[in-house]
Amino acid sequence: MAVTADIALLPHASVNRRSLPFTSSSFISSSSSIQQLRSFKPIAICAGRKPNLRVFSSVSAQAPEKISATSFGDRTESGILHFVKYHGLGNDFILVDNRDSEEPKITPEQAVKLCDRNFGIGADGVIFALPGINGTDFTMRIFNSDGSEPEMCGNGVRCFARYIAELENLHGKKSFTVHTGAGLIVPELQDNGKVRVDMGEPILKASDVPTKLAPNKDQSAVKAKLEVDGSTWNATCVSMGNPHCVIFSSESCEDLQVDELNLSEIGPKFEHHLMFPARTNTEFVQVFSPSHLKMRVWERGAGATLACGTGACAVVVAAVLEGRSERICTVDLPGGPLDIEWREADNHVYMTGPAELVFHGSVSL
């Protein structure tokens, strides 16, 4: 199928992140022939960076033109899904304006196809901005790339916050309340373009994480023995509204070298382990100093990703519980660093990091 794509490229160096590219300046328009997208029909794209599509074309520059806030998200053609793609440290999402309905505009099966990196748009998940409930300003729901629905996503909520700022034309330092499957989340837009999120209190009771590992520190599982793939690992289990198994060491290795792990081989064995009845996200962590950690993650329902916000939060909580770190840490992920604080005064975890626009687009379902 020959597909015509109108692509609006926003030069990275000229983007003012506080006033997102809906109101930005110049773009380049092109017509492209794109490989067949299985069940998808033609798409139109406006990009902040090169979209994840295999394009065979020549690009022709046209005069600069402004993109209005209603150019994509507010259009309502039948059978057309308008979306915006964002990423948080490479953990990428398709954002859908769903504020006019309490049910997502697409099914989990459609989300799987959209997230396909070869035959779809390509993403780790689809996030829906829905009306708020229980007194909150908005509701956030997510379908993972495998069609499952997680309770929450830390990188996703930062992208959600930037998307809401775009939809609502918010500027400067603003905060609002978001209902999620993990409870109330409060993101705050920062003046430097980053997003700080109050992630709430970590859940440490083993049965509530949930894990079947026996509690060994109060009601928590801290450095609990876990047999996986013929090795005994020391697992600390934390929930940030979604379950995490955090690994700093094994019986054969007190200090992990995370880059040496075969994540694609071992990750699924942790995710589907019988000790985790709801499956689990798994973080493998290397300690550089009490305030500097490095992690790799295997996400439940998404596999290896470049970043996981709730995972970084769980890592700092687990590091404190194991006596490996302070309460304020920089956590290095494959996609970049996040700043995490587990505040003693209120027991809440705070995450600060970026969220970046990739492109605007439309797809016929």
Disulfide bonds with the S-S distance in Angstrom:
none
